[in-house]
Amino acid sequence: MTGALWRCLALGALGLFVLLPFAQTVMLSFVSTLPREGLAEGTPSLVNYRNILASPALMASLVNSGVYVVLNVALCLVAGLPAAYALARYRFVGDRHFLFLLLAFRVTPPVVLSLPVFILFAQFGLVNSPVGIALVHCLFNLPVTIWILESFISAVPRELDETAFLDGQSLPRFLIRHLIPAIAPGIGVAAFFCFIFSWVEVVFARALTVTAGKPITMAINALFGFQTDIGLVMAMTVVSLVPGVAMIWFVRRHIARGFTLRA
Amino acid sequence: MKPQSNRAWLLVLPALAVMGFVGVLPLVAVLNYSFHDIFSLSDVHWVGVEWYAEIVSSARFHGSLARSLVFSALVIAIQIPLGVGVAMLLRRSGRLGVAMMMLLAAPLVVPWNMIPIMWLNLVDPPAGLIGGAFEALGIGFDRKFDPLHTWILILVMDCWHWLGLVVILAYAGLSAIPDAYYRAAAIDGASRLDVLRHIEIPKIAGALGIVLLLRFVDSFMIYTEAFAINAGGPDRATHFLAIDLGEDIKGFSYGTSAARSMVYFLIVITVVWVFARIMAGRQAERGAGS
């Protein structure tokens, strides 16, 4: 009995700890925090959200972030799926080194590479463009995609491949027609992680957007100034949370079952 | 056993090309810059290992390295046991546990530069909920000028940010333990502590290894969050390794920042290499045992 009580208390305290910053953010986002005509400071209002809709820069930043994140997910899946298939089904010279390379770049701090990436991408016209950010985010998302897909493909019986090849199907056709449906949940989980990591990344996104193509994170930084409208900042933060929270909702069954892991 | 086929490389090629362009090429460039003194990109002089010698012998580097190591040690010492404990608690909480896990995942999807903004709003009186409560209770909290308070704020914020990751991965590891193990332990009359020591910890070691590595590298190179709280202050008390590098880059000293990047990269890669060796050793052991 006392055990159950303690458990409830512990969970309650934990819930409060996680929720508190969110509560603060949502509260402030519905308050007018600057003196305005006919609106006293501190009055509850939707003015911040109206201001987001009225600001072309903020709306454009939402589109920019959305574009490079989606592009990054697509890139990672397209390049990651064949590699994951190869690692799951074959042994080849240097496969362990390839895995180590993936691990090494997954954990390389972005700040270490931000300068040369900027110089390199500038030569290819990839600065200020969502393509550049989508590409550079592959640095940490492609390894994650390959690990996740590899573990899902390994769980698929090899007979699936063999029957398809005996039927005379080509490899690309097999991957699209048979393998992808068989590992659909894995593709969902990989897409989830790529989406999240790309959405929250700041260092590369900042380095690669000098004059245009600013993502939502940089648009929020730009709001800080001599007289910061903190309510607007908080409203924009709330908006930036929506896609991530929606993604968590989509993969909740996987969170409950435990993501398939492989060290 | 998987068949051997070097034609599998063709399938890996697209991924390798992408990693080469965004990873290997910039890394080679950093290595190259680190041996040069670069005034502008057209005015470059070879200096050899001068930058490295300067950095490695500087008090500034030693100070930042010590602070980053202490920070990582604290982060791991707090978050790993806490996360495993919470995961065990949630395992026994059914539907509520799943709801709780979704809640714990929420901080992971907050863009990194918003996290310090959210926390600063929370602790700054009078509008902040915590700041206001502290003020009402008469608790003095000075995140700007008291180094201890800055450290506490960054540690609590980091715990808020990352605890969900530890919990989710630990929970996944725990879920993979067959019920038969627990039943056998119950028949043997094993205590809770025995179950933890001889079943749970060894079984989730693989999952924990990954968490440990991720938490180490991310906390060791913390930048965005820590800088926004107090810009490395007060009096350099929270001046971590990545903040040094950020200063170099902002000052356009390409040579030193490249050498510094390489030093950090080498530290991180050594840790990863040791980690990979340990994991490979564990895997070989398991393969031999089963």
Chai-1 contact restraints between the chains, C-beta under 6 A:
chainA,res_idxA,chainB,res_idxB,connection_type,confidence,min_distance_angstrom,max_distance_angstrom,comment,restraint_id
A,V18,B,L103,contact,1.0,0.0,6.0,A-B,restraint_1
A,P21,B,M118,contact,1.0,0.0,6.0,A-B,restraint_2
A,P21,B,L122,contact,1.0,0.0,6.0,A-B,restraint_3
A,Q24,B,N121,contact,1.0,0.0,6.0,A-B,restraint_4
A,Q24,B,L122,contact,1.0,0.0,6.0,A-B,restraint_5
A,Q24,B,L129,contact,1.0,0.0,6.0,A-B,restraint_6
A,T25,B,M118,contact,1.0,0.0,6.0,A-B,restraint_7
A,A79,B,P14,contact,1.0,0.0,6.0,A-B,restraint_8
A,A79,B,A15,contact,1.0,0.0,6.0,A-B,restraint_9
A,A79,B,V18,contact,1.0,0.0,6.0,A-B,restraint_10
A,P82,B,L11,contact,1.0,0.0,6.0,A-B,restraint_11
A,A83,B,V12,contact,1.0,0.0,6.0,A-B,restraint_12
A,A83,B,A15,contact,1.0,0.0,6.0,A-B,restraint_13
A,Y85,B,L11,contact,1.0,0.0,6.0,A-B,restraint_14
A,A86,B,A8,contact,1.0,0.0,6.0,A-B,restraint_15
A,A86,B,L11,contact,1.0,0.0,6.0,A-B,restraint_16
A,A86,B,V12,contact,1.0,0.0,6.0,A-B,restraint_17
A,Y90,B,K2,contact,1.0,0.0,6.0,A-B,restraint_18
A,Y90,B,S5,contact,1.0,0.0,6.0,A-B,restraint_19
A,Y90,B,A8,contact,1.0,0.0,6.0,A-B,restraint_20
A,R91,B,K2,contact,1.0,0.0,6.0,A-B,restraint_21
A,R91,B,Q4,contact,1.0,0.0,6.0,A-B,restraint_22
A,F92,B,N6,contact,1.0,0.0,6.0,A-B,restraint_23
A,F92,B,A8,contact,1.0,0.0,6.0,A-B,restraint_24
A,F92,B,W9,contact,1.0,0.0,6.0,A-B,restraint_25
A,V93,B,N6,contact,1.0,0.0,6.0,A-B,restraint_26
A,F100,B,A276,contact,1.0,0.0,6.0,A-B,restraint_27
A,L103,B,V272,contact,1.0,0.0,6.0,A-B,restraint_28
A,A104,B,I269,contact,1.0,0.0,6.0,A-B,restraint_29
A,A104,B,V272,contact,1.0,0.0,6.0,A-B,restraint_30
A,F105,B,G23,contact,1.0,0.0,6.0,A-B,restraint_31
A,V107,B,V217,contact,1.0,0.0,6.0,A-B,restraint_32
A,V107,B,V272,contact,1.0,0.0,6.0,A-B,restraint_33
A,P109,B,M221,contact,1.0,0.0,6.0,A-B,restraint_34
A,V111,B,Y223,contact,1.0,0.0,6.0,A-B,restraint_35
A,V111,B,A242,contact,1.0,0.0,6.0,A-B,restraint_36
A,V111,B,L245,contact,1.0,0.0,6.0,A-B,restraint_37
A,V112,B,S261,contact,1.0,0.0,6.0,A-B,restraint_38
A,V112,B,Y264,contact,1.0,0.0,6.0,A-B,restraint_39
A,V112,B,F265,contact,1.0,0.0,6.0,A-B,restraint_40
A,L113,B,P26,contact,1.0,0.0,6.0,A-B,restraint_41
A,L115,B,I249,contact,1.0,0.0,6.0,A-B,restraint_42
A,P116,B,P26,contact,1.0,0.0,6.0,A-B,restraint_43
A,P116,B,A29,contact,1.0,0.0,6.0,A-B,restraint_44
A,P116,B,V30,contact,1.0,0.0,6.0,A-B,restraint_45
A,V117,B,P26,contact,1.0,0.0,6.0,A-B,restraint_46
A,L120,B,P26,contact,1.0,0.0,6.0,A-B,restraint_47
A,L135,B,V22,contact,1.0,0.0,6.0,A-B,restraint_48
A,V136,B,V22,contact,1.0,0.0,6.0,A-B,restraint_49
A,C138,B,V18,contact,1.0,0.0,6.0,A-B,restraint_50
A,C138,B,V22,contact,1.0,0.0,6.0,A-B,restraint_51
A,L139,B,V22,contact,1.0,0.0,6.0,A-B,restraint_52
A,L139,B,G23,contact,1.0,0.0,6.0,A-B,restraint_53
A,L142,B,A15,contact,1.0,0.0,6.0,A-B,restraint_54
A,L142,B,V18,contact,1.0,0.0,6.0,A-B,restraint_55
A,I196,B,V109,contact,1.0,0.0,6.0,A-B,restraint_56
A,V200,B,P111,contact,1.0,0.0,6.0,A-B,restraint_57
A,V200,B,W112,contact,1.0,0.0,6.0,A-B,restraint_58
A,V202,B,W112,contact,1.0,0.0,6.0,A-B,restraint_59
A,V202,B,N113,contact,1.0,0.0,6.0,A-B,restraint_60
A,V202,B,T224,contact,1.0,0.0,6.0,A-B,restraint_61
A,T217,B,P111,contact,1.0,0.0,6.0,A-B,restraint_62
A,T217,B,N113,contact,1.0,0.0,6.0,A-B,restraint_63
A,T237,B,M114,contact,1.0,0.0,6.0,A-B,restraint_64
A,S240,B,P111,contact,1.0,0.0,6.0,A-B,restraint_65
A,G244,B,V109,contact,1.0,0.0,6.0,A-B,restraint_66
A,I248,B,M102,contact,1.0,0.0,6.0,A-B,restraint_67
A,I248,B,A105,contact,1.0,0.0,6.0,A-B,restraint_68
A,R252,B,M102,contact,1.0,0.0,6.0,A-B,restraint_69
A,I255,B,M101,contact,1.0,0.0,6.0,A-B,restraint_70
A,A256,B,V98,contact,1.0,0.0,6.0,A-B,restraint_71
A,G258,B,Y171,contact,1.0,0.0,6.0,A-B,restraint_72
A,G258,B,A172,contact,1.0,0.0,6.0,A-B,restraint_73
A,G258,B,S175,contact,1.0,0.0,6.0,A-B,restraint_74
A,F259,B,A172,contact,1.0,0.0,6.0,A-B,restraint_75
A,L261,B,A172,contact,1.0,0.0,6.0,A-B,restraint_76
A,L261,B,A207,contact,1.0,0.0,6.0,A-B,restraint_77
A,A263,B,G206,contact,1.0,0.0,6.0,A-B,restraint_78
A,A263,B,G209,contact,1.0,0.0,6.0,A-B,restraint_79
A,A263,B,I210,contact,1.0,0.0,6.0,A-B,restraint_80
A,A263,B,M279,contact,1.0,0.0,6.0,A-B,restraint_81
